[in-house]
Amino acid sequence: MRFDPEKLKAIRLAAGLRNVRVAAVAMFKQTDIDVSDRAWRNWEDGVSEPTSANLAALSVFFGVAIDDFFSTECGHVDATSRKGAAA
């Protein structure tokens, strides 16, 4: 599993938080975890990943499981696509 920036963005938007700054301030008020809007943007852009403490705070803030921020894709080619390439 790997952190999926698109899932973070989708969860934020589903919560009705269109603005990254508003989300960061709201999370701080609820969890006391201070996250800059730049850090949040970097997470959603895939530039960096939240720490485990930030993931825990995001989970509490949005009311979702930590696993909801991760993708199960391994990023490797499946066996069926390799068959055609080898032929």
Secondary structure, 3 states (H helix, E strand, C coil): CEECHHHHHHHHHHCCCCCHHHHHHHHHHHHCCCCCHHHHHHHHHCCCCCCHHHHHHHHHHHCCCHHHHEECCCCCCCHHHHHHHHC
